[in-house]
């Protein structure tokens, strides 16, 4: 069973307009998986370049994860991983993705690079709507284009371009600093034993990411922070109260988690959670019971162990603003 009732939320850490609440999970960590972004190689789909599909391969000696929300940069256009996939050592798989660079199709190489950068909460939340997920993702990226205007826009409407602007990387980009709170500085660090984070933006909880181990969290930590910092440009800066984080965690502990209809089987099983307000996707280690029940079963067996779960609060004003 995926157990979230043992979550412990720590004191908030102010990061400019973002508030980060560390999370500990009182269940054994999952080890033996290579979480490094370089452990998965991405290339344009072997069956022919496709906006919605890449080929992913685990290139190390251990199983590796292509994680929901990760960016694969380069190739014919930069994409975000749409569903987490656990690959066995050396395994190659077809990977569902969504484009986050609407204005480019073509390039000098079929290879893409994973740098552990993450799509923003608003971009990822767009995939939970009833409409066309790809169109919704592009609409979110266009919001950044309209926000920065002038010299700040991207020639190819690229989410990666706006992540670059956080650090002043790239031609003609200026370092962005929030107003009303302390300027952005060095990223906060992961605390010993920490396995997740609840994120507040603009005075409200936007969501959470939970991981199988501290090592796993560290592998995506910078990407999570930068993604939150970028989304914070959409709203007025405000600190998020600790009681909101605790209330969010209590609600999350009660949310039912089942198999996603996408469940790939084999090494892992896809997870989903959804109610009238919260939505999330994740991935867990599979089990003999999961394999025998088949992908149509929505029940979780007793020995499936969570590797990652990302949840967003769809009621956050930022999502309505950017819709």
N, C-alpha and C positions, 0 to 999 in steps of 0.2 A: 504493500500500500504506500502511496505517496503521502508522507506525513508532513503537514505544515503546522500542526498544532503545537509544535515545539520551537516556534520562532521566538527570538528575543531581539527586540529593537533597541539600539543604543541611542545615545545623545546625538542630536543633529550637529552637522559640521557645515558651517556657512562657507559657500564657494561663490562669491559674488551674488548674483540673483538666484543661484541654485542652493538648495539645502539637501545634504546627503545624510541619511540615517543608516548607520551600519546595521546589518542583520546577522545574527548567529542562528544556526539550525542545529538542534541537539539530536542529530542522527549521525551515524558513521559516514565519513567522507568516502567518495568513490575514487579510487586510484587506478593507475594503469592506462590512462588515456592521455594522448599528446594534445594539449590545448594550444600549442603554439600556432599562430596564424600561418606560419610557413610550413606547417605540417600537412596542409592541404594545398595542392596545386590546382589552379583554375585555368581552363581554356575554353574557347568557343566550342559549342556542341559539336561532337564528332560527326553527327548526322547532317551538319550544315548549320551555319551561324543562325541563332534564333534569339530574339529579344527575351523570351521567357525561359530559356534553358541554357545551362552551361554544363560542361563536363568537369567533374571534380575527382581528384585522386589523392589518396593518402600516400605520402611519399616517405614516411618514416618507418620505424620498426614496430610501432604501436598503433592501435586504433586512433583515429583523429576525427575531429568534429568540424563540419561546416555549419556555423551557428546562425540561426534565424536572426536577421538584422545585420549580419556582417556585410561589409562592402568588399566586393571584388573589383579592383580598379584597373583600368586599361582596356585591352582588347578592342572590340568594336564600339563598346560603350561601357561605362561603369554600371554595375548592377548591385543589388542587395540580395542576400540569400533570403528566399521566401519561406523555406521550411528547413529546420535543422535535420542534418543527416549525419549519422555515425558510420564512418568507413573503417573497415578492417585494414590492417597493414597492407599497403600495395593495392587496395581495392579501388576500382574506378566506378563512378555512378553518374547517372543523369541527375542534375540538380535544378530544382525549380527556383527561378530568380525573378526579380522585378527591376526594371531599368530606373536608374536615378540620374540619368544624363540624356534628357529627351532630345537634345539638339545634335547628337552625333550618332552616326551609324557607319562604321568603317574605321580602319586603322592599319598600321604597319605590322601589327602582330596579333596573333590569335591568343596570346598569353595574357592572363590577368593576374594581379597580385593582391593577396590578402595581407593587410597591415593591421588587423585588429581594430579598424575603425568601424563605427556603428552608425546605422541610420538613426535619425532622431526619434524620440517618442511619438511626435506628431506624424512623421512619415510612416512609422510602423503601425500606428493606430489607424491610419487610412485604409489599411488592408482588411480591417474588420467590418467595413461598411457593406451595404447590400449591393452597391454598384460595382463597376469595373475597377478592380484593385489597381491595375496599372495606371489608368487615368487618374485615379484618386492620388496615387503616389506622385505623379507628375504635377498635379495641382498643388500639392504640398511644397514641392521644390520651387514652383513658380512663386509661392508666397515669399520665399527668401529673395527672389529676384526683385519683386515689387518693393520689398522692405528696404533693400540696400540702394537700389536705383543707381543711375549714373555709371561711374567707373567701377562700382562694386558688382555689377551683374556679370554673369558667366557667359562666355561666347557660346557654350553648348548646354546651358541650363543644367549645370552639374552640381549635385549635392556636395561632392568632394571639394569643389571650388570654395564653397562657403565654409566648410570645415577648415580648409587651408587659411581662410581669412581670420580665423580665431587666433592664429599664431603669426599672421602677417606673411605667410608663404605665398609664392607665386608673383607674377608680374602685376604691378598696379594695385595690389591689395594692401589695405591698411589694417593694422591691428585694431580689432574691435574691443572697446571697453564699455561696460555697462554704466549707466548713470543711476544715482540714488543709493548705491551700495559700494562697498570697497571694490577697487579694480581687480580684475582677474590676475591671479598670481600663479604660483606653482600649484599643480594639482594636489589635493589631499592624498594621503597614502592609505592603503588597506591596513586595517588593524588585525593583530594576531587572531587567528581563528575565524575571522569574518568570512561569511559565505554568501553574502548578498547585500543589496542596498535598496532602500526605499528613497525615491527621488521626489523632492518638492520643487516646483517652479512657479514663480509669481504668487507665492503665498498659499499654494494648494498642492496636495500630493498628486503627482502625475502617474506614478506607477512604481514597479519594483522589478528587479532582476535577482533571481536566486540561482546558485550554482552548486555543483556536486562537491566542491572543495575550495579552499582558499586559493590554491594554485590556479584553478579554473577562473575564479573571479579576477585574480590579478592579470590573467591573460587578456581580459577585455576591459579592465578598469579605466584606462585612459580613454578608450573609445566611448564608454558609457558617460564619462564626465564631459567630454567634448560635445557629444550629441546633446546632452542636457543644456550645456552652455549655449549652443546654437539655437535651440528651441526657445531659450529664455529671451532671445531678442524679440520674440513675438508679443510679449506681455510686459506689464509694468513690473519693475523689480520689487520684490517683497520677500522677507524671510518666511519660512513655513513653520508653523507652531508644531511642537513635538507631539501634542495630543492628536493632531491629524495623522501623524505617522503611526501612532499606537492604535488609533481607531482603524486605519487602513489594514494594519497587520491582523487585527482581530477579525476583520471581515474576510481577509484573505485566508485565514485559518479555517473558515467555514465554507469556503467556496469548493464545490465539487470539481474534481479533476478526473477526466475520462480520456479514453483513446480518441484521437482525431481520426476522422474518416480517411485521412491521408496516410495513416500508420504504415510505415515502410516494411515492418517485420524484420526478421533476421536479427542483427545485433541490437536493434533499438526499437522503441515504440514511440510514436508521436503522441503528444498530450495536448489537450485543449481544455479551456475553462471559459464559461460564458454565462453571465446572467444579465439582468436588465441594465447593469452599470459597469461591470468589470469584464474584461476580455483578455485572454492570454493564450500563448502557445508554448510548448516545451518539448522536451525529449527525455526519455528514460531508458535505462538499460532494459533490454528485453529479458524474457525468461522462457523456459520450456512451455509453461502454461500459455504465455502470450502467443507463442508461435503456433501451438496446437489449436487455439481458439480461432485463429484467423483474423484478418484485418477488419472484418465486419463487426467484431465484438467491441463494445464500448466499456467493458468491465476491466479493471486492472487486477492483476494477480498479486499475491502477497509478497513476492520477492522482486518486483520491478522497482528500480531505484532511480530517483530523479537525477538527471545530469544538468538540466537547465530549465528554468521557467521564467518567462517574461510576461508581466501583467500590466495593463494600463487601465486607468480610470477614465472611461469614455465621457464622464460628466465634467472633466476639466474644461474650463472656459477656453483654453487655447485651442482645443479641437473644434469647438463651434466657430471660433474666430477664423480658423484656417480652412473651414469646410467650403 
